[in-house]
Structures are given as C-alpha cells and as structure tokens.
Amino acid sequence: MAEKDLATETYDGPVVSFEHVAKVYGDGEMAVRALDDVSFDIDPGEFVAVMGSSGSGKSTTMNILGCLDTPTRGRYLFKGVDVKTLTRDQRALLRRHYLGFVFQGFNLLSRTTALENLELPLIYRRISKADRRELAMQALHAVGLENREHHTAAELSGGQQQRVAIARAMVTSPSLLLADEPTGNLDTARSQEIMELLAQLNSEDGLTIVLVTHEEEMAAFARRRLEFRDGNIVHESRSEAA
C-alpha cells in the first residue's frame, strides 16, 4: 500500500472489519489467548463502545484497530485493506493519515499552546503554515475552545485539555477516532461534557468513533456496544439514540 492508496480509492464498505481474529501472546503452556475468533464490522458514522473488564480483550482489540499490533490469526481489514500485509512504515502512514487517537492521559505538550498542539500532526503531513493555522482553529472551534488557542496545556483544566486532545485527533480528518478510556482522569461533570462532545461529533459530523470503556455511564453515549469477556464478544446491543 502506497501512502495515497486509501485516500484515492472509492471503497464504500465498513471502515474496519475483524474476520475471525485471534491474538495469542507467548508459546506452549505459557501462551495467553487475548482474542479468540472475534468477528465484527464497523461502518462509517458508527459510534461503538467496546466494553469489558481487565483481561477481557478490549485493549488488545484497540491495539489492533490502531495498527499497533497485528492478529496472530484471522484478518483485520481497514477500508478493505488487510493491515497484516502492510509493512511497519505503511502501518505508520495509515495511523498518521486515517486514525485519530484520544487517551486517558491527554498527552499534550504542557508548555505548548493549544493551537500549537493541534498544528503538530499537520506538520508531519507537510501542511503549509497558513493552512495549519486555519485547520487548527477550525478544530478548536468544533470543541468549543476557539478562545483558548493561546493558552498552554498547563493553563487549561482537565476537561479543556481533553477537548484539545480530541481536537488534535480530529484536525487531520481521520476515518476513525479511537478513544481509549477518554474520561478516566476526569470528574463526573467533565466526563459528561466530554462524552456529550463525542456524541455530538458523531451525530452532527458523522465521525466514526470506537470508545473503549469499562463504565456503563460512558458506554451509554454510544449507539452500539460490543461486550468482551475472555477474548470473545459475549454480547452486542444497539440503541437508536445516544
């Protein structure tokens, strides 16, 4: 896969597909089966919560979705491309151009302004300075922080920092946003605000989101849930409105 392949194709199927995915760590008696014959699709515009207790397989699923790991068996297709057939550099390009990440820790540069934090991934994509500034301001506006562009991360509250992190994930217009316990470091009120923002970005902008969480209250914002236990999907449910 060349850098431009996914960008120019007219593929209109699922954003991601797991086809009988298994992931095994170690060998012999020490082998740990993190995932066992897992299959699911995620279509464009879906908001999916991946749930489960520690050791259920949800983190391994997130790592594979984020192209940080590959299946031991089965296939992970991203927009129809079998990720396992890509080289390490090609997977890095896929992450850079098609995936957005939001983590429990905000992962911002603390002494850098909100605007500069957003411009950083655009520098890696060789976007011009003027276009970087415009795209970054658009993303900050989308998360309600257009009046905080010159504040450093250290000058922002936890909820505001997570909004900046979401804006940074969005600024490259990803095909898929992966949110890994995004409210884990926030209080109840700020958690509610962040989840309302993600739900809004999904419903109004059509952003495809996969949320990993162990909290029922946060998963309730998603329109679909996949519940994992012992490396398997044990329950799937859908709702009409988040």
Secondary structure by P-SEA (a helix, b strand, c coil): cccccccccccccccccccbbbbbccccccccccccccccccccbbbbbbbbccccaaaaaaaaaacccccccbbbbccccccccccaaaaaaaaaccbbbbcccccccccccaaaaaaaaaaaacccaaaaaaaaaaaaaaaccccccccccccccaaaaaaaaaaaaacccccbbbbccccccccaaaaaaaaaaaaaaaaacbbbbbbbcccccccccccbbbbbcccccccccccccc
